[in-house]
Amino acid sequence: MKLINYLHQEIKLAKPLLEDVDKIFDYQEVKKGTVLFKEGSKSQQVFFFEKGLARMFYQKDGKDITHFFFSEDMFCLSTQNIFLQERHFQNIEILEDSVLRVANFEVIENYLETIPQINRLIFKEFSNYIQMLNHKIYGLQFQTAEERYLHLLTQHPKILQRVSLGHIASYLGITQQTLSVIRRETAKNK
């Protein structure tokens, strides 16, 4: 979905205000494999995915561990950098050619006082992010690997066609072999 349509759907601004907000976001076509954030860097950029897919991941002992996926109609930003002035401790990698809208958070901040709907949108987006994080923690602590897999398919129905099984297994906190067993068992039970 185009950013202007998403904003209209979510915050119902008058058309001139919608167009003003839309203009602060640059249009970018980003190739698969591009790294938006790299561990240790700083960025005040806010990304909106009009088309495409990315993953947030950490690196530990030579392995990368997928933490989240970002796809169409989602915002992506570094909360620890923007709000805590800390360097990134994760990486964001584009997994397929994508169309992004990009703005500097400082520019967005200029609209916070004059357009209260922007504050509500930011609150809603952070609430969604917190909910995703809570589901992730809950899943790792209380759900079986199969339950986490089924929840992922509910949240991202086409994820298997778009993401490597290695990234999916990493996200679920399991090995690729365990993921293969789970996929085989769930296919049998359908």
Secondary structure, DSSP 8 states (H G I E B T S, - for coil): --HHHHHHHHH---HHHHHHHHHTSEEEEE-TT-EEE-TT----EEEEEEEEEEEEEEEETTEEEEEEEEETT-EEE-HHHHHH----SSEEEEEEEEEEEEEEHHHHHHHHTT-HHHHHHHHHHHHHHHHHHHHHHHHHHHS-HHHHHHHHHHH-TTHHHHS-HHHHHHHHTS-HHHHHHHHHHHHHT-
